[in-house]
Amino acid sequence: MSTTTLTTAALMVAGAAAVALSVFNGIGMETLFNVDALLIVLGGTTVALFVGFPPERIRNTIREVAGAFREGRDRETAVRDVLEVARLHRRSGIKALEAGMKALGDDFLRLGVSLLINYHRDEEIRRIMEREMAVRVVNYNLSQNVLRTIGRLTPSLGLAGTVISLIKMFRALESLDDMAPLMAVALMSTFYGVVISNLLVTPLAAKLKERTVESEILMNITIEGVVAISRGEHPLKIEERIRGRADGDVEHASRAHSPELVAGLAGEI
């Protein structure tokens, strides 16, 4: 685990501890962990998700959120992998690429090498890889949409739980003993909705968005490298090309594929 990952984890734990300390201070556990309020928020969110999204999309979102916390490839690694393929291709040809393809750690680069092995032309390689990139980016964006939907649902369902509990409270005005637990449910429903939305789901959506942009940059580097290999360019020239892309062309990631293509793929998916 890298130093950056450890630092991030330590900051997350420290922040969560500070929030928990302020929340737990002066509040009993039986009040804070109110099962009825939690069921209203989480149960309602689950039902709404399965109404609005197919189960496969929800499963993909869970996988992609989990993957966002794993340490992935960086730009230097992507550049190095492309250059290794370029040198192998120049030194030993297509047969050596075919033999070494399984050892590649990145499936997108494996796709590019497979296209090289099958003697696709430059234009075909670019078109196929850009389409695959667009499919992946669309899937990432759809997963972000699931998280954003949860972020909107939970505060609304918390408010709905509050309203339901207040209605029950008004029916129990004669007994203060009956009103106390209903008041706890009323307040904790809104609390759960706000906390889940703002401390959990919205940051996860932001993290997934950042991972999407970074993945798109790496895929663009790979496309440029594979196309250059197909054209027979020298590895030094390829390195100059893709390092320039890695260092300065971050903005290109959001424009690498046409909006029409992404819109069409979103409709297909």
C-alpha positions as CSV (number, residue, x, y, z in Angstrom):
1,M,0.0,0.0,0.0
2,S,1.4,3.4,-1.0
3,T,2.1,6.3,1.3
4,T,-0.6,8.3,-0.4
5,T,-3.2,5.6,0.2
6,L,-2.2,5.3,3.9
7,T,-2.4,9.1,4.3
8,T,-5.8,9.2,2.7
9,A,-7.1,6.3,4.9
10,A,-5.7,8.0,8.0
11,L,-7.4,11.3,7.1
12,M,-10.7,9.5,6.5
13,V,-10.6,7.7,9.8
14,A,-9.7,10.9,11.6
15,G,-12.6,12.8,10.0
16,A,-15.1,10.0,10.6
17,A,-13.9,9.9,14.3
18,A,-14.4,13.6,14.7
19,V,-17.9,13.4,13.2
20,A,-18.9,10.4,15.3
21,L,-17.6,12.1,18.5
22,S,-19.7,15.2,17.9
23,V,-22.8,13.1,17.0
24,F,-22.5,10.6,19.9
25,N,-21.9,13.3,22.4
26,G,-25.0,13.6,24.6
27,I,-27.1,11.1,22.5
28,G,-27.9,7.6,23.6
29,M,-27.2,4.6,21.4
30,E,-30.9,3.7,21.4
31,T,-31.8,7.1,19.9
32,L,-28.9,7.3,17.4
33,F,-29.5,3.8,16.0
34,N,-33.2,3.9,15.3
35,V,-34.2,0.8,13.4
36,D,-37.5,2.2,12.1
37,A,-35.9,5.3,10.7
38,L,-33.2,3.3,9.1
39,L,-35.6,1.0,7.5
40,I,-37.6,3.9,6.0
41,V,-34.5,5.4,4.4
42,L,-32.6,2.3,3.3
43,G,-35.7,0.2,2.4
44,G,-37.3,3.0,0.4
45,T,-34.0,3.7,-1.4
46,T,-33.6,0.0,-2.3
47,V,-37.1,-0.2,-3.7
48,A,-36.6,3.0,-5.7
49,L,-33.3,1.8,-7.1
50,F,-34.7,-1.5,-8.4
51,V,-37.6,0.4,-9.9
52,G,-35.4,2.8,-11.7
53,F,-32.4,0.6,-12.7
54,P,-31.9,-3.0,-13.9
55,P,-30.2,-5.3,-11.4
56,E,-27.1,-5.6,-13.6
57,R,-26.5,-1.8,-13.5
58,I,-26.7,-1.8,-9.7
59,R,-24.2,-4.7,-9.5
60,N,-21.9,-2.9,-11.9
61,T,-22.1,0.2,-9.8
62,I,-21.1,-1.7,-6.7
63,R,-18.1,-3.3,-8.5
64,E,-17.0,0.0,-9.9
65,V,-17.2,1.7,-6.5
66,A,-15.2,-1.1,-5.0
67,G,-12.7,-0.8,-7.8
68,A,-12.3,2.9,-7.3
69,F,-10.7,2.2,-3.9
70,R,-8.1,-0.2,-5.4
71,E,-4.8,1.2,-6.4
72,G,-4.9,1.3,-10.2
73,R,-2.5,2.0,-13.0
74,D,-1.0,5.4,-13.2
75,R,0.1,7.3,-16.3
76,E,3.8,6.3,-16.0
77,T,2.8,2.6,-15.9
78,A,0.6,3.0,-19.0
79,V,3.4,4.7,-20.9
80,R,5.9,2.0,-19.8
81,D,3.6,-0.8,-20.9
82,V,3.0,0.7,-24.3
83,L,6.7,1.3,-24.8
84,E,7.4,-2.4,-23.9
85,V,5.0,-3.5,-26.6
86,A,6.5,-1.1,-29.1
87,R,10.0,-2.4,-28.5
88,L,8.9,-6.0,-28.6
89,H,7.1,-5.4,-31.9
90,R,10.0,-3.6,-33.4
91,R,12.6,-6.2,-32.3
92,S,10.7,-9.5,-32.7
93,G,7.5,-8.8,-34.7
94,I,4.0,-10.0,-34.5
95,K,4.7,-13.5,-33.3
96,A,6.5,-12.2,-30.2
97,L,3.5,-9.9,-29.4
98,E,1.1,-12.9,-29.7
99,A,3.3,-14.9,-27.3
100,G,3.6,-12.1,-24.7
101,M,0.0,-10.7,-24.9
102,K,-1.3,-12.8,-22.0
103,A,1.3,-11.2,-19.7
104,L,-0.1,-7.7,-20.2
105,G,-1.8,-6.5,-17.1
106,D,-4.2,-4.1,-18.8
107,D,-7.1,-5.5,-20.8
108,F,-7.5,-2.4,-22.9
109,L,-3.9,-2.7,-24.0
110,R,-4.5,-6.4,-24.7
111,L,-7.3,-5.3,-27.0
112,G,-4.9,-3.1,-28.9
113,V,-2.2,-5.8,-29.2
114,S,-4.9,-8.2,-30.4
115,L,-5.8,-5.8,-33.2
116,L,-2.1,-5.5,-34.1
117,I,-1.8,-9.3,-34.3
118,N,-4.8,-9.5,-36.6
119,Y,-3.3,-6.9,-38.9
120,H,-6.0,-4.3,-38.6
121,R,-5.3,-1.0,-40.3
122,D,-4.5,2.2,-38.3
123,E,-8.0,3.7,-38.9
124,E,-9.7,0.5,-37.8
125,I,-7.6,0.2,-34.7
126,R,-8.4,3.7,-33.7
127,R,-12.1,3.3,-34.4
128,I,-12.4,0.0,-32.6
129,M,-10.5,1.2,-29.5
130,E,-12.2,4.5,-29.3
131,R,-15.6,2.8,-29.5
132,E,-14.5,0.4,-26.7
133,M,-13.3,3.5,-24.7
134,A,-16.7,5.2,-25.2
135,V,-18.6,2.1,-24.0
136,R,-16.5,2.0,-20.8
137,V,-16.9,5.8,-20.2
138,V,-20.7,5.5,-20.7
139,N,-20.8,2.6,-18.2
140,Y,-18.9,4.7,-15.7
141,N,-21.2,7.6,-16.2
142,L,-24.3,5.4,-15.8
143,S,-22.8,4.1,-12.5
144,Q,-22.3,7.8,-11.4
145,N,-26.0,8.3,-12.3
146,V,-27.0,5.5,-9.9
147,L,-25.0,7.1,-7.1
148,R,-26.4,10.6,-7.8
149,T,-29.9,9.1,-7.7
150,I,-29.2,7.6,-4.3
151,G,-27.9,11.0,-3.2
152,R,-31.2,12.6,-4.2
153,L,-33.4,9.8,-2.8
154,T,-32.1,9.5,0.7
155,P,-32.8,13.0,2.0
156,S,-36.2,12.9,0.4
157,L,-37.0,9.6,2.0
158,G,-35.7,10.9,5.3
159,L,-38.1,13.7,5.1
160,A,-40.9,11.3,4.2
161,G,-40.0,9.3,7.3
162,T,-40.2,12.5,9.3
163,V,-43.7,13.3,7.9
164,I,-44.9,9.7,8.6
165,S,-43.6,9.8,12.2
166,L,-45.2,13.2,12.8
167,I,-48.6,11.9,11.6
168,K,-48.3,9.0,14.0
169,M,-47.3,11.5,16.7
170,F,-50.4,13.5,16.3
171,R,-52.4,10.4,16.8
172,A,-50.6,9.8,20.1
173,L,-50.9,13.3,21.6
174,E,-52.7,11.9,24.7
175,S,-49.6,10.0,25.9
176,L,-46.1,11.6,26.1
177,D,-44.6,8.1,26.6
178,D,-45.9,7.1,23.1
179,M,-44.8,10.4,21.5
180,A,-41.1,10.1,22.6
181,P,-40.1,7.2,20.3
182,L,-42.1,8.6,17.4
183,M,-40.3,11.9,17.8
184,A,-36.9,10.0,17.7
185,V,-38.0,8.3,14.4
186,A,-39.1,11.6,13.0
187,L,-35.8,13.3,13.6
188,M,-33.5,10.4,12.9
189,S,-35.1,9.7,9.5
190,T,-34.0,13.1,8.2
191,F,-30.6,12.7,9.9
192,Y,-30.0,9.4,8.2
193,G,-31.0,10.7,4.8
194,V,-28.7,13.8,5.0
195,V,-25.7,11.8,6.4
196,I,-26.0,9.0,3.8
197,S,-26.3,11.5,1.0
198,N,-23.7,14.0,1.9
199,L,-21.1,12.0,3.8
200,L,-21.2,8.8,1.8
201,V,-22.9,8.7,-1.6
202,T,-22.0,12.1,-3.0
203,P,-18.3,11.7,-2.2
204,L,-18.4,8.2,-3.8
205,A,-19.9,9.7,-7.0
206,A,-17.1,12.3,-7.0
207,K,-14.5,9.6,-6.6
208,L,-16.0,7.5,-9.4
209,K,-16.0,10.6,-11.6
210,E,-12.3,11.2,-11.0
211,R,-11.5,7.6,-11.7
212,T,-13.5,7.8,-14.9
213,V,-11.5,10.8,-16.1
214,E,-8.2,9.2,-15.2
215,S,-9.2,5.9,-16.9
216,E,-10.1,7.9,-20.1
217,I,-6.7,9.6,-20.1
218,L,-4.9,6.2,-19.8
219,M,-7.0,4.7,-22.6
220,N,-6.2,7.7,-24.8
221,I,-2.5,7.1,-24.2
222,T,-2.9,3.5,-25.1
223,I,-4.8,4.3,-28.3
224,E,-2.1,6.7,-29.4
225,G,0.6,4.2,-28.6
226,V,-1.0,1.3,-30.4
227,V,-1.8,3.3,-33.5
228,A,1.8,4.6,-33.6
229,I,3.1,1.0,-33.3
230,S,0.8,0.0,-36.1
231,R,2.4,2.7,-38.3
232,G,5.8,1.4,-37.5
233,E,7.1,4.4,-35.6
234,H,10.3,4.2,-33.6
235,P,9.8,3.6,-29.9
236,L,11.6,6.8,-29.1
237,K,9.1,8.8,-31.2
238,I,6.2,6.9,-29.6
239,E,7.6,7.7,-26.2
240,E,7.8,11.4,-27.1
241,R,4.2,11.3,-28.4
242,I,2.5,9.5,-25.5
243,R,4.5,11.3,-22.7
244,G,3.3,14.6,-24.1
245,R,-0.2,13.2,-24.0
246,A,0.3,11.9,-20.4
247,D,1.8,15.1,-19.1
248,G,-0.3,17.8,-20.7
249,D,-3.4,16.6,-22.5
250,V,-5.7,15.9,-19.6
251,E,-8.5,18.0,-21.2
252,H,-8.4,15.7,-24.2
253,A,-10.0,12.9,-22.2
254,S,-13.4,14.5,-22.1
255,R,-13.3,15.2,-25.9
256,A,-11.6,12.1,-27.2
257,H,-14.8,10.6,-28.5
258,S,-17.6,12.4,-30.2
259,P,-20.8,13.4,-28.1
260,E,-22.9,11.7,-30.8
261,L,-21.1,8.4,-30.3
262,V,-21.4,8.5,-26.5
263,A,-25.1,9.5,-26.8
264,G,-25.7,6.5,-29.2
265,L,-23.9,4.1,-26.9
266,A,-25.9,5.3,-23.9
267,G,-29.0,4.5,-25.8
268,E,-27.8,1.0,-26.6
269,I,-26.7,0.3,-23.0
